[in-house]
Amino acid sequence: MSLTRRLLSFSTIPAFSALIPFLVLPVLARAAGVDAWVAIAVGQSVGGFLALAVALGLNVQGPTLVALAPAEKRAELFARGTRARILILLPALVIGAVAAWLLAPNGSEIDAALMAVAITLGGLTSSWYLIGLGTPLPLIGFELLPRAVATGLGGIAVVLGGSALVWTYPVLLIVAILGGVVGYARRVVPLGALLTGWRDAMRFGRRQLSAAGTEVVSGAYTALAVSIVTLGASTAQAGVYVSGDKLWRMGQTVVGAQGNALQGWVVEDDRAHFGARVRRALVLHAGLGILGFAGFALLGPWLTTALFGVGIDRMTALLFGVATFCLSMSTATGRHVLIAWGLPRRVFASVVVGAVVGVPTSLLLAGQLGAVGGAAGLAAAEGSVLVVQAVMILLSRGTRMNRQEAQT
């Protein structure tokens, strides 16, 4: 598959699929009230964090594993990865539902809990496998369309019934996600194969701990950012931050989708074109990051006001833009260079630095500066990850070159 087709397929399809749950938020804010809007946002935040744990790092490392695996071994790789994620899914669903229930506004607990369950189930996505195969079309039929239909029907129900029918949206989304996951799995392996081999699944899970840790730790300052800012800022300022956060997550999804699209391509053909493709990936991510920064800087205040009725100020928008640029670049340096070099632990170390910088900074500055402080903490976290990964690449490149010289 050509690079252009890969980008169009694997950037747009997963991006639309992941963005769909956020498209109903403007409807909720206007038709069901602030409590329902906050409840669904809380469910998305908690579920988004737990979905990272359920995904078991396959969003980071999976496409590379599939692209490099022999064709006859790929179906078993899919089954092994699915079994390992099921082991994590069951406790994650309980934790997510309880946490969202406790954090939700009074009277909207069930809406938040159901939404957390729906988003947590998204960690079972088959996108990592399809990206590694280079076959995007099943993503439309098994993920994009079912979620779009569920969102559309849920939005209609909320418009007609107001806050009393908010629960229908996450319930429909749960049905759509489960149906898509099971439907595609049946095409790859017999469903019975997913219910055996648990010891092998646990071994696979242990091998994925570094990549999984990378996603989970990064979620501490991305997926849980709303909760962190809420602890430090006033309710009004937290509301402003939530508006910017929703826009940020839309951009984050697009960046992640492009990263996934390029990941298998970079290492295809046994890395025969690795150097040239990595350089192109870096340029593409730089372009996407600049576009994201410009979008926030120029349109952020107006767009958040138009979508959610609560607009972010210019400085908050600029800081979200900086975070978007740094995220785009670290996606390339992490996934396309360090992961491809077989150094997932260094990616994990970089996101640990990001969490150490971002979480306390967000808490402290949100208390002092409100939404601006929260956005500053996010930008500091993403910037730290990028700087650490860039230094690691330079050091690793020097070591690899010295080894090559020694061998010759």
C-alpha positions in Angstrom: 0.0 0.0 0.0 1.3 3.4 -0.9 2.2 6.0 1.8 -0.6 8.3 0.7 -3.3 5.6 0.8 -2.0 4.3 4.1 -2.2 7.8 5.6 -5.7 8.4 4.2 -6.9 5.0 5.4 -5.2 4.5 8.7 -5.3 8.2 9.8 -8.8 9.1 9.0 -10.7 5.8 9.8 -9.3 5.3 13.4 -9.5 9.1 14.0 -13.1 9.2 13.1 -13.8 6.1 15.1 -12.2 7.5 18.3 -13.6 11.0 17.8 -17.2 9.8 17.5 -17.9 9.6 21.3 -16.9 13.3 21.6 -19.2 14.5 18.9 -22.3 14.1 21.1 -20.9 16.4 23.8 -22.3 19.6 22.3 -25.7 17.9 22.2 -25.5 16.9 25.8 -24.4 20.3 26.9 -27.4 22.0 25.3 -30.2 19.3 25.5 -29.4 17.6 28.8 -27.7 20.2 30.9 -24.3 20.7 32.5 -24.6 17.8 35.0 -25.1 15.3 32.1 -22.3 16.9 30.1 -19.9 16.6 33.1 -21.0 13.0 33.8 -20.3 11.9 30.3 -17.0 13.7 30.3 -16.0 12.0 33.6 -16.9 8.6 32.1 -14.9 9.3 29.0 -11.9 10.4 31.1 -11.9 7.4 33.4 -12.7 5.0 30.6 -10.1 6.5 28.4 -7.4 5.9 31.0 -8.5 2.3 31.7 -8.7 1.6 27.9 -5.0 2.4 27.7 -4.4 -0.4 30.3 -6.7 -2.8 28.5 -4.9 -2.1 25.2 -1.8 -3.6 26.8 0.6 -1.4 24.8 -0.6 -2.8 21.4 -1.5 0.6 20.2 2.2 1.5 20.6 4.0 -1.8 19.7 1.3 -3.9 18.0 1.5 -2.7 14.4 5.3 -3.3 14.4 4.8 -6.8 15.9 2.3 -7.7 13.2 4.3 -6.2 10.3 7.4 -8.2 11.3 5.6 -11.5 12.0 5.5 -14.3 9.4 2.1 -14.4 7.7 1.2 -17.8 9.1 1.8 -16.6 12.7 -0.3 -13.5 12.6 -3.7 -15.0 13.4 -2.2 -16.6 16.6 -0.6 -13.2 17.5 -4.1 -11.7 17.2 -5.6 -14.4 19.4 -2.8 -14.1 22.0 -3.1 -10.3 22.2 -6.9 -10.5 22.5 -6.8 -13.1 25.3 -4.2 -11.1 27.2 -6.4 -8.0 27.0 -9.5 -9.9 28.2 -7.7 -10.7 31.4 -7.2 -7.0 32.1 -10.6 -5.9 30.8 -12.7 -7.6 33.5 -11.3 -5.8 36.5 -10.9 -2.6 34.5 -14.6 -2.5 33.8 -15.5 -2.8 37.5 -12.9 -0.2 38.6 -14.0 2.2 35.8 -17.7 2.0 36.6 -17.1 2.5 40.4 -14.7 5.4 39.9 -16.9 7.2 37.4 -19.9 6.7 39.7 -18.1 8.3 42.6 -16.8 11.3 40.5 -20.1 12.1 38.7 -22.5 14.9 39.7 -25.4 13.8 41.9 -28.2 12.3 39.9 -25.9 11.4 36.9 -23.9 8.5 38.4 -25.3 5.8 36.2 -24.6 7.8 33.0 -21.0 8.3 34.0 -20.5 4.6 35.0 -22.0 3.3 31.7 -19.9 5.7 29.7 -16.7 4.5 31.5 -17.7 1.0 30.7 -18.2 1.8 27.0 -14.9 3.7 26.6 -12.9 1.0 28.5 -14.2 -1.6 26.1 -12.6 0.4 23.3 -9.3 -1.0 24.5 -10.2 -4.2 22.7 -10.0 -2.5 19.3 -8.5 -4.6 16.5 -6.9 -1.5 14.8 -3.4 -2.5 15.9 -3.7 -5.7 14.0 -5.3 -4.2 10.9 -2.7 -1.5 10.8 0.1 -4.0 10.9 -1.6 -6.0 8.1 -2.1 -2.8 6.0 -5.8 -3.6 5.5 -7.9 -0.6 6.6 -11.4 -1.4 5.3 -12.5 -3.7 8.1 -12.1 -0.8 10.5 -15.0 1.0 8.7 -17.4 -1.9 9.0 -16.5 -3.2 12.4 -15.6 0.0 14.3 -16.5 3.3 12.5 -20.0 2.6 11.3 -21.4 0.9 14.4 -20.0 3.6 16.7 -21.4 6.3 14.3 -24.8 4.7 14.3 -24.8 4.4 18.1 -23.8 8.0 18.6 -26.4 9.3 16.1 -29.2 7.3 17.8 -27.9 8.3 21.3 -27.9 12.0 20.3 -31.4 11.7 18.9 -32.6 10.1 22.2 -31.0 12.9 24.3 -32.6 15.6 22.1 -36.0 14.0 22.5 -35.8 12.9 26.2 -33.3 15.3 27.7 -31.3 14.2 30.8 -33.7 11.3 31.4 -32.4 9.4 28.3 -28.7 10.2 28.5 -28.1 6.6 29.6 -29.2 5.4 26.1 -26.1 6.8 24.5 -23.4 4.8 26.4 -25.6 1.7 26.3 -25.8 1.9 22.5 -22.1 2.5 22.3 -21.4 -0.6 24.5 -23.5 -2.7 22.1 -21.7 -1.2 19.0 -18.2 -1.7 20.4 -18.8 -5.3 21.6 -20.5 -6.2 18.3 -17.6 -4.8 16.3 -14.9 -6.5 18.4 -16.6 -9.9 18.3 -17.6 -9.6 14.6 -14.0 -9.0 13.5 -12.5 -11.6 15.8 -14.7 -14.3 14.2 -13.1 -13.4 10.9 -9.6 -14.0 12.2 -9.9 -17.0 14.5 -12.6 -19.2 15.9 -14.1 -17.6 19.0 -13.3 -20.7 21.0 -9.6 -20.0 20.4 -10.0 -16.8 22.5 -11.1 -18.8 25.5 -8.1 -21.1 25.8 -4.4 -20.6 26.3 -4.5 -18.3 29.3 -1.0 -19.1 30.4 0.3 -18.1 27.0 -1.8 -15.0 27.2 -0.2 -14.1 30.6 3.3 -14.6 29.2 2.4 -12.3 26.2 1.1 -9.8 28.7 4.3 -9.8 30.7 6.3 -9.1 27.5 4.0 -6.1 26.8 4.4 -4.5 30.2 6.9 -1.9 29.0 4.8 -0.8 26.2 1.6 -1.0 28.3 3.3 1.0 31.0 4.2 3.7 28.5 0.5 4.2 27.6 -0.8 4.0 31.2 1.8 6.4 32.6 1.2 8.9 29.8 -2.5 8.6 30.6 -1.7 10.0 34.1 -1.2 13.5 32.5 -3.4 13.1 29.4 -6.5 10.9 30.0 -6.8 11.9 33.6 -5.9 15.6 33.1 -9.4 16.7 33.7 -9.5 15.0 37.1 -6.1 16.5 38.0 -7.1 20.0 37.1 -10.4 19.7 38.9 -8.6 18.9 42.1 -6.6 22.1 41.9 -8.8 24.7 40.2 -12.2 26.2 40.9 -15.3 24.6 39.3 -15.5 27.5 36.8 -11.9 27.2 35.8 -12.1 23.5 35.6 -15.1 23.9 33.2 -12.9 26.1 31.0 -10.2 23.5 31.0 -12.6 20.8 30.1 -13.6 22.7 26.9 -10.0 22.9 25.9 -9.3 19.3 26.9 -12.1 18.1 24.6 -10.6 19.9 21.6 -7.1 18.6 22.6 -8.4 15.0 22.6 -9.7 15.4 19.1 -6.3 16.5 18.0 -4.6 13.8 20.1 -6.7 11.2 18.3 -5.6 12.4 14.9 -2.0 12.4 15.9 -2.3 8.9 17.3 -4.0 7.7 14.1 -1.2 9.1 11.9 1.3 7.5 14.2 -0.4 4.1 13.9 -0.6 4.5 10.1 3.1 5.1 9.7 4.3 2.6 12.3 4.0 -0.6 10.2 5.1 1.3 7.1 8.4 2.4 8.6 9.6 -1.2 9.3 8.1 -2.9 6.3 10.3 -5.0 4.0 12.6 -5.9 6.9 13.5 -2.3 7.5 15.1 -2.0 4.0 14.0 1.7 3.7 14.0 2.5 7.4 16.2 5.6 7.4 14.4 7.4 4.6 11.0 6.4 6.0 11.8 7.6 9.5 12.8 11.0 8.1 9.5 11.3 6.2 7.6 10.3 9.3 9.3 13.0 11.3 8.5 15.6 8.6 4.8 14.5 8.5 4.5 14.6 12.2 6.1 18.0 12.3 3.6 19.3 9.8 0.7 17.8 11.7 2.0 19.3 14.9 2.4 22.8 13.4 -1.1 22.5 12.0 -2.4 21.6 15.5 -0.6 24.4 17.1 -1.9 26.9 14.6 -5.5 25.5 14.9 -5.4 26.0 18.7 -3.8 29.4 18.5 -6.1 30.8 15.9 -9.4 29.0 16.4 -9.3 27.5 19.9 -11.2 30.2 21.8 -13.9 30.6 19.1 -14.3 26.9 18.5 -14.6 25.9 22.1 -17.2 28.6 22.6 -19.2 27.4 19.5 -19.0 23.7 20.5 -19.4 23.8 24.3 -20.6 27.2 25.2 -17.5 27.7 27.4 -14.5 29.2 25.6 -10.8 28.9 26.5 -8.7 32.1 26.6 -5.9 32.8 24.2 -3.0 31.8 26.5 -4.7 28.5 27.4 -5.2 27.9 23.6 -1.5 28.6 22.9 -0.4 26.1 25.6 -2.7 23.4 24.3 -1.2 24.1 20.9 2.4 23.6 22.3 1.3 20.4 23.9 -0.2 19.2 20.5 3.0 20.0 18.6 5.2 18.2 21.2 2.8 15.2 21.3 3.0 14.9 17.5 6.7 14.9 17.4 7.2 12.5 20.4 4.8 10.1 18.6 7.3 10.0 15.8 10.4 9.8 17.9 8.9 7.2 20.2 7.0 4.9 17.9 8.9 5.3 14.7 12.4 5.4 16.0 12.8 4.0 19.6 10.1 1.4 19.3 11.4 0.4 15.9 14.9 0.1 17.3 13.6 -2.3 19.9 13.9 0.2 22.8 10.4 0.3 24.3 11.8 0.7 27.8 13.3 4.0 26.8 10.0 5.2 25.6 8.5 4.2 28.9 11.3 6.1 30.8 10.5 9.2 28.8 6.8 9.2 29.7 7.7 8.6 33.3 9.6 11.8 33.1 6.5 13.5 31.5 4.3 12.2 34.4 6.8 13.4 37.0 6.9 16.8 35.4 3.2 17.1 34.3 1.1 15.8 37.2 2.5 18.1 40.0 2.9 21.0 37.7 -0.7 20.8 36.6 -1.9 20.4 40.2 0.2 23.4 41.4 -0.4 25.8 38.5 -4.1 24.9 38.2 -4.5 26.1 41.8 -2.7 29.3 41.0 -3.7 30.1 37.4 -6.8 27.9 36.8 -7.2 26.6 33.2 -4.0 28.3 32.1 -2.1 26.5 34.7 -3.6 23.1 33.8 -2.7 23.7 30.1 0.8 24.7 31.1 1.3 21.5 33.1 0.1 19.5 30.0 2.5 21.4 27.8 5.4 20.9 30.2 4.7 17.1 30.3 4.6 16.7 26.6 7.6 18.9 26.1 9.6 16.9 28.6 8.8 13.6 26.8 9.9 15.0 23.5 13.2 16.4 24.9 14.0 13.1 26.7 13.3 11.0 23.6 15.4 13.3 21.3 18.3 13.0 23.7 17.9 9.2 23.8 17.8 9.0 20.0 21.0 11.0 19.7 22.8 8.8 22.3 21.5 5.5 20.9 22.4 6.6 17.3 25.9 7.3 18.4 26.2 3.9 20.1 24.8 2.1 17.1 27.2 3.9 14.7 30.1 2.9 17.0 29.1 -0.7 16.9 28.8 -0.7 13.1 32.3 0.8 12.9 33.7 -1.8 15.2 32.2 -4.6 13.2 33.7 -3.3 10.0 
